[in-house]
Amino acid sequence: MSQITASMTSQLSNVIYNDGFNTQTFTNKVEYKTINTPTVLSVNPPYGDIFGGYLLTITGTNFDASITVVIDGVPCVYVSSNSTQVNCTVGARPTIPAKNTFEVSSNGNKAIIVNSFLYVLKWSDSRTWGVDAPPVEGDLVYVPPGMTLLIDQDTPILLGIAV
């Protein structure tokens, strides 16, 4: 596998086909061109709460007017864009996904992701704990699979944390 660099303008790549029984390699059958490939270089903010409703700014290269951003299966609502920047409003994530994903496509081409966005729940936010306040000394805390918990304040001494 080759590494993509800023100076690379075009590269031919192999395609490997495997149907479960046979494997076949097609040499130099796909051409990668940097001018056709969107790239995400920075995301601001890099994380945010699952309740959504805030602006996400994505900076990169080769964006066009038909750009889509999907975070953990939730579309980011388009606000504005140009060839190097996209602004969208982050949607609320209703459930904890099996895995965290950040996908950007421009004109149907998947972007190369250098930096991404991650939904988090903040320790200090009472919404993280449902109707309860944040845990207090002696509590047992459960962090379910797929939940990203941001410890944004000093925590009390807990009985334990189950992950």
N, C-alpha and C positions, 0 to 999 in steps of 0.2 A: 504494500500500500504506500502511495506517495503522500508527501506532506504538501499542503496548499500554502503557497507563499504569496505575498502581495505582488511580487514581480511576475508571477506566472500568468500568462494570458490564455494558454490553451494546452490541453493535455489529453492524449488518447488513453483510454482505460480498457481493461479486459472485463468481459462479462462471464460469470460462471453460472451455469444452469445446472440445478440438481433436482430431479423429479422424485428422489427417494430411492431410486434404483441405479440410475446412471448419472454421471457428472460429465458435463461438456464445457470446455472453455473456448470462448470466442475472443481471439486476440485483437486488441486495438479496435473495438467496435463501437465504443461510446466516446464522444469527444466532450470534454469539460471545457467550458469557456467562462472565464471570470466575468466578462461583460454581460453574460446571460444569467449569472448566479447571484441572487441576493445574499447579503451577509449581514448578520446582526452583530454589531461591535459593542454596543452598550445598551443597557436598559435602566431607566430611572423612573421610579425607585426599583431596586433589585428584588425587593420583596414587599408584600402588602397583605393586609388581612383578608380573610375569606368573604367578608361582607360586601366588598366591591364598592363601586361608585366613585373611584378616584382616577385621575389621569395617569396614563402610562406613556412614557416617551421612549421610543426605540430609535437608536441611531445606527446607521450602517451604510451599505452601498447597494446600488442597483435596484432600488425600490421603484415600483411603478404605481399607477392609479388603482389597480385591482389587487390590493394587498389584504391579506387576512391574518389575524392573530388569534390563536386558540390556546388557552391556558387550562390544563387539566380538563379538557373537553368543553370548556366554557368560552364562547366567542367574546373577544374584546371589541366593544362597539366603536366602529370607525369614527374619528373626529376629523382628522386632516392628515395629509402626507405630502412629501415631495420625494425626490430621488434618494435623499439621505436621511430622512426623518419621518417617523410615523407617530401620531398621537391617537390614542384610543382610550375609552373608558373601560376599566376593568369591571367585569361582571361578577356577581356573587356566585360563589361555589357552594351548591346546596349539599353536597355529600363529600366524604373523604374518598378519593380515587385509589385504585389499586397501585398506581404509580403516578408520580408527578411528571407532567409533560408541558413543554413550551414549544409551540410550533408557529412559524411565520412562513407564509407563502406569498410570492409576488408573481402575478400573472401565471399562476399554476406551478411555479418553480419553488420547491422547498428551499428555505434559506439555510445557509451554514450558520450555526449558532455558536458564537464565541462567548457571549454572556447571555444569561436568561433571567426569567422572573420566577419567583416561588411564592405561592400562597403560604401564609403563616398565621398562627394564632398566638397572640401575645399573652404572656403570663399575667401581666398587669390588667388586661381587659376582662371585665366581669363576664362579657359575652362568651369568652373562652370556656368558662365553667358553667354555662347555662344560666340558671337563676341565682347561683351562689356567687359569693365573693371569692377572690383567689384563695387557694389553700392556706391554712394556718399551721402553726407548729403542731407536729404530731399526726397530721393528715397523711393518708396514703393516696398518691396521685397515679391515675391510669392514663397513659398516652397510647391511643389506639394506632394500629398500623396505618401508615399513610398520612398521619397528622404530623405537621412540623410545628413544634412549640418553640417560640422565641422567648428566651429568658431575658426580659428587658428590665428587670429590677432584682434587688437582693431577695432571696427566697428564705422562708423560715426553715428550720430544721425539721425535715419530714420523717415519717415512719418509714417510707419507702416510695420508690417510683417503679411502677410496672409498665414495661414497654412491650 
